[in-house]
Amino acid sequence: MKKIHLLYFLCLFHFTVNGQSVSDIIIGKIDSLNSKILKEQRELWIHLPKEYSEGAIEKKNYPVVYLLDGDSHFNSVVGMTQHLSGLGGGSVFPKMIVVGIINTNRTRDLTPTKGKLGYYTDSSMVANSGGGEKFMLFIENELIPYMDSNYPTDSYRTFIGHSFGGLMVMNTLIEKPNLFNSYISIDPSMWWDNNKLLNKIKDTSLDGKYSDKNLFIGIANTMSEGLNILSVKKDTTPGTNHIRSILELNDYFTNDNKKNISFKGRFYKDDHHGSVPLIATYDALRFIFDFFKFDLDFTRPESVTLEKVENHYKRLSKEFGREIKPEEELLNMLGYWALSKSQFKNSEQFFSLNAIHYPESFNVYDSLGDFYLEIENKEKAIDNYNKSVSLNIESPSKDKLKKLEMK
């Protein structure tokens, strides 16, 4: 496994500006996998949550985003997951691993069948097409097992693709619905091979295999001036087949009576085919992880209780299919916030739960010591400060103990 860093700015070294050392900004790493199925080396761009990369005491597993056309969309998707999984972004996404799959032969890998010459295709494109089924096997039998063996992955997986990538996402949903939990198809090329996949999807019964799955379809505005959503559906010219086929796909899922699959489609009238991935990915992730957002009414301090926190994380555990504990930084923040509002019972409960969940963290005992010092329980404050220092000699509790000894 290569240990090469992927840099947000194209800097592969430390350098000096005005006599000051400047460090690289690192958002991921480059890895690679030798595929026996595809008979080639496949490059991967991988982002790991910051807390894992920095060696968090409490090791966790993370949901995984598998991203087609990784070299085009990696930076933007990583930026979204980083910002919106942190407290500053409102914690509306979970912290996630992002796997950008780099292309070698894009048309070959992302088209499920051999194409035909037409309005959108030429002889070269047709000749290179039709390797999608083999690429799907690569993802299922090589890429996912490789990630699960070498990285702290969770079983919750999301698949994102744009254009031909969106076509691949839809083909995977129909052929291998259990391979991913959520599917994001952005302006997919459903016109491919005379709408062959589209027609297959319309003949597919969305039965129990699709329950608990999520699908988001983003639709760009690729219409000529003078057309709208209603009029373009009646158009028969080849140039509108791209959007007509997507609208037909959207209508099929919208009108599905069984409602096994959780679905949302959205038309972006102000975005074209190239600009739509950014905003559509954001909306899709917000839709998929709607259950993750944690709303607390901070205007009513007494309502911010441990019970509400525990109920929220019980729901998360159910959605992800594993136990999920409240994060240390969240409980710590709630503990100090409740303390500032003189909600002493709630504050003690938040800090104490942190010590139960993260007993190896010096920070939780430092915070618990601060609580007991605030309520003038000097004995318990000293006890917790000592625990903190025993875990980390550089803990802030060290100086706090000295001050208490001087009193």
Secondary structure, 3 states (H helix, E strand, C coil): CCCEEEECCCCCCCEEECCEEECCCEEEEEEEEEECCCCEEEEEEEECCHHHHCCCCCCCCEEEEEECCHHHHHHHHHHHHHHHCCHHHCCCCCCCEEEEECCCCHHHHHCCCCCCCCCCCCHHHHHCCCCHHHHHHHHHHHHHHHHHHHCCEEEEEEEEEECHHHHHHHHHHHHCHHHCCEEEEECCCCCHHHHHHHHHHHCCCCCHHHCCCEEEEEEECCCCCCCCHHHHHHCCCHHHHHHHHHHHHHHHHHCCCCCCCEEEEEEECCCCCCCHHHHHHHHHHHHHCHHHCCCCCCCCHHHCCHHHHHHHHHHHHHHHCCCCCCCHHHHHHHHHHHHHCCCHHHHHHHHHHHHHHCCCCHHHHHHHHHHHHHCCCHHHHHHHHHHHHHHCCCCCHHHHHHHHHHC
